[in-house]
């Protein structure tokens, strides 16, 4: 099958092993329209070299895994809250992943401009992210392991989960240290054997915390971090109180975030329980839009 014709438009940004570019996907059939797509380039030689030089305590994105997930997504009907994957091709020493273009950038950039969002808008955002992650966990057996504001893209008001280079099978057991420091679950930081699905829930809790406060909870969930030890001792509710945000956040939302950020993964709320929580009731979410 020939590679569809692409016309370069602009560079969007840099990626770990290459660039992210905006292209127009040209259509030549009378009943088809051209569309804008994102093309992520991966320099395979550079990726191999970078991964071989990585420090033992940190794992970099695996381009092979990202390609596997992209192919899996392309074969399925997908989900509105996961970036659509169209096709991929290789040219010389680079691999190119062609996916849905998200015109509104990522949540991190959005938050940097607006600061903390109000509770109602945060619930609207998180409900979409929860749905996307639930699809990955349940339908594709994929745990993301790098959920962050940077990896949630926005397009026409919809949130889209992206970047699967650190993902694994949801049913696997892991012990490697992956992801961004702010979002890493304590068991991931400690390199204990962990359930990647539970680790995803922690990362989701951090995303929600940052959305409503405008700041990360801690720099890293490490036993060497005094702020983490204090939070572990006193709980996330004490942080809400000391940061004086309890007047603008409801008790149910603070309670749910606190349950997502339980240090012990055995005590951490499961995603299916989160989805059943009253504050995520579809009717109440629709009223908030």
TIMI-609001 format. One record per residue (C-alpha): z, y, x; residue in one letter. Coordinates in steps of 0.1 Angstrom, whole numbers, plus 5000, padded with zeros to 4 digits. Layout:
N
<site><up>Z</up><north>Y</north><east>X</east><aa>a</aa></site>
...
END
This chain:
289
<site><up>5000</up><north>5000</north><east>5000</east><aa>x</aa></site>
<site><up>4990</up><north>5034</north><east>5014</east><aa>x</aa></site>
<site><up>5016</up><north>5060</north><east>5020</east><aa>x</aa></site>
<site><up>5013</up><north>5088</north><east>4993</east><aa>x</aa></site>
<site><up>5001</up><north>5121</north><east>5006</east><aa>x</aa></site>
<site><up>5028</up><north>5147</north><east>5015</east><aa>x</aa></site>
<site><up>5024</up><north>5184</north><east>5021</east><aa>x</aa></site>
<site><up>5050</up><north>5201</north><east>5043</east><aa>x</aa></site>
<site><up>5069</up><north>5231</north><east>5027</east><aa>x</aa></site>
<site><up>5099</up><north>5239</north><east>5048</east><aa>x</aa></site>
<site><up>5128</up><north>5225</north><east>5068</east><aa>x</aa></site>
<site><up>5160</up><north>5221</north><east>5048</east><aa>x</aa></site>
<site><up>5184</up><north>5213</north><east>5076</east><aa>x</aa></site>
<site><up>5194</up><north>5190</north><east>5104</east><aa>x</aa></site>
<site><up>5205</up><north>5154</north><east>5100</east><aa>x</aa></site>
<site><up>5225</up><north>5131</north><east>5123</east><aa>x</aa></site>
<site><up>5193</up><north>5115</north><east>5138</east><aa>x</aa></site>
<site><up>5166</up><north>5140</north><east>5128</east><aa>x</aa></site>
<site><up>5159</up><north>5165</north><east>5101</east><aa>x</aa></site>
<site><up>5158</up><north>5169</north><east>5063</east><aa>x</aa></site>
<site><up>5125</up><north>5185</north><east>5052</east><aa>x</aa></site>
<site><up>5110</up><north>5197</north><east>5019</east><aa>x</aa></site>
<site><up>5076</up><north>5183</north><east>5010</east><aa>x</aa></site>
<site><up>5053</up><north>5183</north><east>4981</east><aa>x</aa></site>
<site><up>5043</up><north>5148</north><east>4970</east><aa>x</aa></site>
<site><up>5007</up><north>5151</north><east>4960</east><aa>x</aa></site>
<site><up>4993</up><north>5132</north><east>4930</east><aa>x</aa></site>
<site><up>4956</up><north>5125</north><east>4926</east><aa>x</aa></site>
<site><up>4956</up><north>5109</north><east>4891</east><aa>x</aa></site>
<site><up>4946</up><north>5132</north><east>4862</east><aa>x</aa></site>
<site><up>4978</up><north>5124</north><east>4842</east><aa>x</aa></site>
<site><up>5002</up><north>5128</north><east>4872</east><aa>x</aa></site>
<site><up>5018</up><north>5160</north><east>4885</east><aa>x</aa></site>
<site><up>5027</up><north>5168</north><east>4921</east><aa>x</aa></site>
<site><up>5064</up><north>5171</north><east>4927</east><aa>x</aa></site>
<site><up>5088</up><north>5184</north><east>4954</east><aa>x</aa></site>
<site><up>5107</up><north>5158</north><east>4974</east><aa>x</aa></site>
<site><up>5132</up><north>5156</north><east>5002</east><aa>x</aa></site>
<site><up>5122</up><north>5137</north><east>5034</east><aa>x</aa></site>
<site><up>5148</up><north>5126</north><east>5058</east><aa>x</aa></site>
<site><up>5135</up><north>5118</north><east>5093</east><aa>x</aa></site>
<site><up>5154</up><north>5093</north><east>5115</east><aa>x</aa></site>
<site><up>5145</up><north>5091</north><east>5152</east><aa>x</aa></site>
<site><up>5152</up><north>5054</north><east>5158</east><aa>x</aa></site>
<site><up>5155</up><north>5056</north><east>5196</east><aa>x</aa></site>
<site><up>5179</up><north>5085</north><east>5193</east><aa>x</aa></site>
<site><up>5199</up><north>5066</north><east>5167</east><aa>x</aa></site>
<site><up>5203</up><north>5035</north><east>5188</east><aa>x</aa></site>
<site><up>5213</up><north>5056</north><east>5219</east><aa>x</aa></site>
<site><up>5238</up><north>5077</north><east>5199</east><aa>x</aa></site>
<site><up>5254</up><north>5047</north><east>5182</east><aa>x</aa></site>
<site><up>5258</up><north>5029</north><east>5216</east><aa>x</aa></site>
<site><up>5276</up><north>5059</north><east>5231</east><aa>x</aa></site>
<site><up>5300</up><north>5063</north><east>5202</east><aa>x</aa></site>
<site><up>5337</up><north>5062</north><east>5210</east><aa>x</aa></site>
<site><up>5353</up><north>5029</north><east>5200</east><aa>x</aa></site>
<site><up>5375</up><north>5045</north><east>5173</east><aa>x</aa></site>
<site><up>5346</up><north>5061</north><east>5153</east><aa>x</aa></site>
<site><up>5315</up><north>5046</north><east>5137</east><aa>x</aa></site>
<site><up>5284</up><north>5066</north><east>5132</east><aa>x</aa></site>
<site><up>5259</up><north>5063</north><east>5104</east><aa>x</aa></site>
<site><up>5238</up><north>5031</north><east>5104</east><aa>x</aa></site>
<site><up>5202</up><north>5040</north><east>5097</east><aa>x</aa></site>
<site><up>5194</up><north>5003</north><east>5089</east><aa>x</aa></site>
<site><up>5221</up><north>5004</north><east>5062</east><aa>x</aa></site>
<site><up>5208</up><north>5037</north><east>5048</east><aa>x</aa></site>
<site><up>5173</up><north>5021</north><east>5046</east><aa>x</aa></site>
<site><up>5187</up><north>4990</north><east>5028</east><aa>x</aa></site>
<site><up>5205</up><north>5011</north><east>5002</east><aa>x</aa></site>
<site><up>5174</up><north>5034</north><east>4998</east><aa>x</aa></site>
<site><up>5153</up><north>5003</north><east>4991</east><aa>x</aa></site>
<site><up>5179</up><north>4990</north><east>4966</east><aa>x</aa></site>
<site><up>5180</up><north>5023</north><east>4948</east><aa>x</aa></site>
<site><up>5142</up><north>5025</north><east>4947</east><aa>x</aa></site>
<site><up>5140</up><north>4990</north><east>4930</east><aa>x</aa></site>
<site><up>5165</up><north>4999</north><east>4903</east><aa>x</aa></site>
<site><up>5164</up><north>5025</north><east>4875</east><aa>x</aa></site>
<site><up>5191</up><north>5044</north><east>4894</east><aa>x</aa></site>
<site><up>5217</up><north>5067</north><east>4880</east><aa>x</aa></site>
<site><up>5216</up><north>5104</north><east>4871</east><aa>x</aa></site>
<site><up>5245</up><north>5111</north><east>4895</east><aa>x</aa></site>
<site><up>5230</up><north>5093</north><east>4925</east><aa>x</aa></site>
<site><up>5201</up><north>5107</north><east>4945</east><aa>x</aa></site>
<site><up>5169</up><north>5089</north><east>4935</east><aa>x</aa></site>
<site><up>5151</up><north>5071</north><east>4963</east><aa>x</aa></site>
<site><up>5113</up><north>5069</north><east>4960</east><aa>x</aa></site>
<site><up>5099</up><north>5052</north><east>4991</east><aa>x</aa></site>
<site><up>5101</up><north>5051</north><east>5029</east><aa>x</aa></site>
<site><up>5076</up><north>5048</north><east>5058</east><aa>x</aa></site>
<site><up>5076</up><north>5046</north><east>5096</east><aa>x</aa></site>
<site><up>5055</up><north>5067</north><east>5119</east><aa>x</aa></site>
<site><up>5057</up><north>5062</north><east>5157</east><aa>x</aa></site>
<site><up>5094</up><north>5060</north><east>5165</east><aa>x</aa></site>
<site><up>5107</up><north>5077</north><east>5134</east><aa>x</aa></site>
<site><up>5116</up><north>5064</north><east>5099</east><aa>x</aa></site>
<site><up>5111</up><north>5087</north><east>5069</east><aa>x</aa></site>
<site><up>5131</up><north>5083</north><east>5037</east><aa>x</aa></site>
<site><up>5116</up><north>5101</north><east>5007</east><aa>x</aa></site>
<site><up>5140</up><north>5110</north><east>4979</east><aa>x</aa></site>
<site><up>5148</up><north>5133</north><east>4950</east><aa>x</aa></site>
<site><up>5149</up><north>5170</north><east>4960</east><aa>x</aa></site>
<site><up>5181</up><north>5187</north><east>4950</east><aa>x</aa></site>
<site><up>5174</up><north>5224</north><east>4948</east><aa>x</aa></site>
<site><up>5210</up><north>5237</north><east>4946</east><aa>x</aa></site>
<site><up>5223</up><north>5223</north><east>4979</east><aa>x</aa></site>
<site><up>5256</up><north>5206</north><east>4983</east><aa>x</aa></site>
<site><up>5291</up><north>5211</north><east>4969</east><aa>x</aa></site>
<site><up>5305</up><north>5222</north><east>5002</east><aa>x</aa></site>
<site><up>5281</up><north>5251</north><east>5004</east><aa>x</aa></site>
<site><up>5287</up><north>5260</north><east>4968</east><aa>x</aa></site>
<site><up>5325</up><north>5260</north><east>4973</east><aa>x</aa></site>
<site><up>5322</up><north>5281</north><east>5004</east><aa>x</aa></site>
<site><up>5305</up><north>5308</north><east>4983</east><aa>x</aa></site>
<site><up>5327</up><north>5306</north><east>4952</east><aa>x</aa></site>
<site><up>5361</up><north>5295</north><east>4965</east><aa>x</aa></site>
<site><up>5383</up><north>5272</north><east>4943</east><aa>x</aa></site>
<site><up>5368</up><north>5264</north><east>4909</east><aa>x</aa></site>
<site><up>5388</up><north>5264</north><east>4876</east><aa>x</aa></site>
<site><up>5402</up><north>5232</north><east>4862</east><aa>x</aa></site>
<site><up>5376</up><north>5228</north><east>4834</east><aa>x</aa></site>
<site><up>5346</up><north>5231</north><east>4858</east><aa>x</aa></site>
<site><up>5363</up><north>5207</north><east>4883</east><aa>x</aa></site>
<site><up>5366</up><north>5181</north><east>4856</east><aa>x</aa></site>
<site><up>5330</up><north>5185</north><east>4846</east><aa>x</aa></site>
<site><up>5320</up><north>5180</north><east>4883</east><aa>x</aa></site>
<site><up>5344</up><north>5151</north><east>4890</east><aa>x</aa></site>
<site><up>5333</up><north>5132</north><east>4858</east><aa>x</aa></site>
<site><up>5298</up><north>5131</north><east>4871</east><aa>x</aa></site>
<site><up>5309</up><north>5120</north><east>4906</east><aa>x</aa></site>
<site><up>5331</up><north>5093</north><east>4891</east><aa>x</aa></site>
<site><up>5302</up><north>5080</north><east>4871</east><aa>x</aa></site>
<site><up>5279</up><north>5079</north><east>4901</east><aa>x</aa></site>
<site><up>5305</up><north>5061</north><east>4923</east><aa>x</aa></site>
<site><up>5313</up><north>5036</north><east>4895</east><aa>x</aa></site>
<site><up>5276</up><north>5028</north><east>4893</east><aa>x</aa></site>
<site><up>5275</up><north>5021</north><east>4931</east><aa>x</aa></site>
<site><up>5306</up><north>5000</north><east>4930</east><aa>x</aa></site>
<site><up>5299</up><north>4980</north><east>4899</east><aa>x</aa></site>
<site><up>5261</up><north>4978</north><east>4896</east><aa>x</aa></site>
<site><up>5250</up><north>4978</north><east>4932</east><aa>x</aa></site>
<site><up>5282</up><north>4964</north><east>4949</east><aa>x</aa></site>
<site><up>5282</up><north>4994</north><east>4973</east><aa>x</aa></site>
<site><up>5312</up><north>5013</north><east>4986</east><aa>x</aa></site>
<site><up>5302</up><north>5046</north><east>5000</east><aa>x</aa></site>
<site><up>5329</up><north>5052</north><east>5027</east><aa>x</aa></site>
<site><up>5318</up><north>5088</north><east>5033</east><aa>x</aa></site>
<site><up>5324</up><north>5106</north><east>5000</east><aa>x</aa></site>
<site><up>5328</up><north>5143</north><east>5007</east><aa>x</aa></site>
<site><up>5317</up><north>5177</north><east>4993</east><aa>x</aa></site>
<site><up>5289</up><north>5177</north><east>5018</east><aa>x</aa></site>
<site><up>5275</up><north>5144</north><east>5004</east><aa>x</aa></site>
<site><up>5274</up><north>5155</north><east>4968</east><aa>x</aa></site>
<site><up>5242</up><north>5174</north><east>4961</east><aa>x</aa></site>
<site><up>5235</up><north>5195</north><east>4931</east><aa>x</aa></site>
<site><up>5203</up><north>5199</north><east>4910</east><aa>x</aa></site>
<site><up>5200</up><north>5218</north><east>4878</east><aa>x</aa></site>
<site><up>5237</up><north>5215</north><east>4871</east><aa>x</aa></site>
<site><up>5239</up><north>5177</north><east>4879</east><aa>x</aa></site>
<site><up>5259</up><north>5162</north><east>4908</east><aa>x</aa></site>
<site><up>5241</up><north>5136</north><east>4929</east><aa>x</aa></site>
<site><up>5258</up><north>5113</north><east>4955</east><aa>x</aa></site>
<site><up>5238</up><north>5110</north><east>4987</east><aa>x</aa></site>
<site><up>5239</up><north>5096</north><east>5023</east><aa>x</aa></site>
<site><up>5246</up><north>5059</north><east>5025</east><aa>x</aa></site>
<site><up>5247</up><north>5054</north><east>5063</east><aa>x</aa></site>
<site><up>5283</up><north>5043</north><east>5063</east><aa>x</aa></site>
<site><up>5282</up><north>5022</north><east>5031</east><aa>x</aa></site>
<site><up>5292</up><north>4986</north><east>5029</east><aa>x</aa></site>
<site><up>5294</up><north>4959</north><east>5002</east><aa>x</aa></site>
<site><up>5321</up><north>4969</north><east>4978</east><aa>x</aa></site>
<site><up>5336</up><north>4934</north><east>4980</east><aa>x</aa></site>
<site><up>5339</up><north>4934</north><east>5018</east><aa>x</aa></site>
<site><up>5370</up><north>4940</north><east>5038</east><aa>x</aa></site>
<site><up>5368</up><north>4966</north><east>5066</east><aa>x</aa></site>
<site><up>5387</up><north>4978</north><east>5096</east><aa>x</aa></site>
<site><up>5365</up><north>5004</north><east>5112</east><aa>x</aa></site>
<site><up>5372</up><north>5041</north><east>5112</east><aa>x</aa></site>
<site><up>5345</up><north>5060</north><east>5093</east><aa>x</aa></site>
<site><up>5338</up><north>5092</north><east>5075</east><aa>x</aa></site>
<site><up>5350</up><north>5128</north><east>5079</east><aa>x</aa></site>
<site><up>5386</up><north>5135</north><east>5089</east><aa>x</aa></site>
<site><up>5396</up><north>5155</north><east>5058</east><aa>x</aa></site>
<site><up>5384</up><north>5127</north><east>5035</east><aa>x</aa></site>
<site><up>5395</up><north>5096</north><east>5053</east><aa>x</aa></site>
<site><up>5421</up><north>5074</north><east>5036</east><aa>x</aa></site>
<site><up>5453</up><north>5067</north><east>5056</east><aa>x</aa></site>
<site><up>5444</up><north>5030</north><east>5060</east><aa>x</aa></site>
<site><up>5410</up><north>5040</north><east>5074</east><aa>x</aa></site>
<site><up>5425</up><north>5064</north><east>5099</east><aa>x</aa></site>
<site><up>5450</up><north>5037</north><east>5110</east><aa>x</aa></site>
<site><up>5422</up><north>5011</north><east>5113</east><aa>x</aa></site>
<site><up>5441</up><north>4986</north><east>5092</east><aa>x</aa></site>
<site><up>5421</up><north>4961</north><east>5072</east><aa>x</aa></site>
<site><up>5412</up><north>4979</north><east>5040</east><aa>x</aa></site>
<site><up>5394</up><north>4977</north><east>5007</east><aa>x</aa></site>
<site><up>5365</up><north>5002</north><east>5009</east><aa>x</aa></site>
<site><up>5366</up><north>5008</north><east>4971</east><aa>x</aa></site>
<site><up>5402</up><north>5019</north><east>4973</east><aa>x</aa></site>
<site><up>5393</up><north>5041</north><east>5003</east><aa>x</aa></site>
<site><up>5366</up><north>5057</north><east>4982</east><aa>x</aa></site>
<site><up>5392</up><north>5066</north><east>4955</east><aa>x</aa></site>
<site><up>5412</up><north>5085</north><east>4981</east><aa>x</aa></site>
<site><up>5381</up><north>5104</north><east>4992</east><aa>x</aa></site>
<site><up>5374</up><north>5113</north><east>4956</east><aa>x</aa></site>
<site><up>5410</up><north>5126</north><east>4952</east><aa>x</aa></site>
<site><up>5405</up><north>5148</north><east>4982</east><aa>x</aa></site>
<site><up>5373</up><north>5162</north><east>4968</east><aa>x</aa></site>
<site><up>5390</up><north>5171</north><east>4936</east><aa>x</aa></site>
<site><up>5420</up><north>5186</north><east>4954</east><aa>x</aa></site>
<site><up>5397</up><north>5208</north><east>4975</east><aa>x</aa></site>
<site><up>5377</up><north>5219</north><east>4944</east><aa>x</aa></site>
<site><up>5408</up><north>5232</north><east>4926</east><aa>x</aa></site>
<site><up>5427</up><north>5246</north><east>4956</east><aa>x</aa></site>
<site><up>5398</up><north>5257</north><east>4979</east><aa>x</aa></site>
<site><up>5414</up><north>5240</north><east>5009</east><aa>x</aa></site>
<site><up>5418</up><north>5205</north><east>5023</east><aa>x</aa></site>
<site><up>5450</up><north>5187</north><east>5016</east><aa>x</aa></site>
<site><up>5455</up><north>5178</north><east>5053</east><aa>x</aa></site>
<site><up>5434</up><north>5178</north><east>5084</east><aa>x</aa></site>
<site><up>5437</up><north>5140</north><east>5088</east><aa>x</aa></site>
<site><up>5459</up><north>5114</north><east>5072</east><aa>x</aa></site>
<site><up>5474</up><north>5103</north><east>5105</east><aa>x</aa></site>
<site><up>5510</up><north>5093</north><east>5114</east><aa>x</aa></site>
<site><up>5507</up><north>5119</north><east>5141</east><aa>x</aa></site>
<site><up>5500</up><north>5147</north><east>5116</east><aa>x</aa></site>
<site><up>5532</up><north>5165</north><east>5104</east><aa>x</aa></site>
<site><up>5516</up><north>5178</north><east>5072</east><aa>x</aa></site>
<site><up>5506</up><north>5142</north><east>5063</east><aa>x</aa></site>
<site><up>5541</up><north>5129</north><east>5070</east><aa>x</aa></site>
<site><up>5555</up><north>5156</north><east>5048</east><aa>x</aa></site>
<site><up>5530</up><north>5149</north><east>5020</east><aa>x</aa></site>
<site><up>5538</up><north>5112</north><east>5023</east><aa>x</aa></site>
<site><up>5575</up><north>5118</north><east>5020</east><aa>x</aa></site>
<site><up>5574</up><north>5144</north><east>4991</east><aa>x</aa></site>
<site><up>5541</up><north>5136</north><east>4973</east><aa>x</aa></site>
<site><up>5511</up><north>5156</north><east>4964</east><aa>x</aa></site>
<site><up>5529</up><north>5173</north><east>4935</east><aa>x</aa></site>
<site><up>5551</up><north>5190</north><east>4960</east><aa>x</aa></site>
<site><up>5520</up><north>5204</north><east>4976</east><aa>x</aa></site>
<site><up>5507</up><north>5217</north><east>4943</east><aa>x</aa></site>
<site><up>5541</up><north>5234</north><east>4938</east><aa>x</aa></site>
<site><up>5544</up><north>5249</north><east>4973</east><aa>x</aa></site>
<site><up>5508</up><north>5262</north><east>4971</east><aa>x</aa></site>
<site><up>5517</up><north>5278</north><east>4938</east><aa>x</aa></site>
<site><up>5487</up><north>5263</north><east>4918</east><aa>x</aa></site>
<site><up>5508</up><north>5246</north><east>4891</east><aa>x</aa></site>
<site><up>5503</up><north>5276</north><east>4868</east><aa>x</aa></site>
<site><up>5465</up><north>5271</north><east>4866</east><aa>x</aa></site>
<site><up>5464</up><north>5233</north><east>4867</east><aa>x</aa></site>
<site><up>5474</up><north>5211</north><east>4838</east><aa>x</aa></site>
<site><up>5500</up><north>5183</north><east>4843</east><aa>x</aa></site>
<site><up>5475</up><north>5155</north><east>4835</east><aa>x</aa></site>
<site><up>5451</up><north>5167</north><east>4861</east><aa>x</aa></site>
<site><up>5477</up><north>5171</north><east>4888</east><aa>x</aa></site>
<site><up>5491</up><north>5137</north><east>4879</east><aa>x</aa></site>
<site><up>5457</up><north>5120</north><east>4881</east><aa>x</aa></site>
<site><up>5449</up><north>5136</north><east>4915</east><aa>x</aa></site>
<site><up>5484</up><north>5126</north><east>4928</east><aa>x</aa></site>
<site><up>5477</up><north>5090</north><east>4917</east><aa>x</aa></site>
<site><up>5444</up><north>5090</north><east>4935</east><aa>x</aa></site>
<site><up>5461</up><north>5102</north><east>4966</east><aa>x</aa></site>
<site><up>5488</up><north>5075</north><east>4969</east><aa>x</aa></site>
<site><up>5492</up><north>5067</north><east>5005</east><aa>x</aa></site>
<site><up>5497</up><north>5030</north><east>4998</east><aa>x</aa></site>
<site><up>5463</up><north>5017</north><east>4986</east><aa>x</aa></site>
<site><up>5481</up><north>4991</north><east>4964</east><aa>x</aa></site>
<site><up>5497</up><north>5019</north><east>4944</east><aa>x</aa></site>
<site><up>5465</up><north>5040</north><east>4942</east><aa>x</aa></site>
<site><up>5449</up><north>5042</north><east>4908</east><aa>x</aa></site>
<site><up>5416</up><north>5022</north><east>4903</east><aa>x</aa></site>
<site><up>5384</up><north>5039</north><east>4894</east><aa>x</aa></site>
<site><up>5381</up><north>5021</north><east>4860</east><aa>x</aa></site>
<site><up>5416</up><north>5035</north><east>4852</east><aa>x</aa></site>
<site><up>5404</up><north>5070</north><east>4862</east><aa>x</aa></site>
<site><up>5374</up><north>5067</north><east>4839</east><aa>x</aa></site>
<site><up>5398</up><north>5059</north><east>4810</east><aa>x</aa></site>
<site><up>5420</up><north>5089</north><east>4816</east><aa>x</aa></site>
<site><up>5424</up><north>5113</north><east>4787</east><aa>x</aa></site>
<site><up>5413</up><north>5143</north><east>4807</east><aa>x</aa></site>
<site><up>5379</up><north>5127</north><east>4813</east><aa>x</aa></site>
<site><up>5373</up><north>5121</north><east>4776</east><aa>x</aa></site>
<site><up>5336</up><north>5128</north><east>4769</east><aa>x</aa></site>
<site><up>5342</up><north>5151</north><east>4740</east><aa>x</aa></site>
<site><up>5366</up><north>5173</north><east>4760</east><aa>x</aa></site>
<site><up>5342</up><north>5174</north><east>4789</east><aa>x</aa></site>
<site><up>5314</up><north>5186</north><east>4766</east><aa>x</aa></site>
<site><up>5336</up><north>5214</north><east>4753</east><aa>x</aa></site>
<site><up>5341</up><north>5225</north><east>4789</east><aa>x</aa></site>
<site><up>5304</up><north>5229</north><east>4798</east><aa>x</aa></site>
END
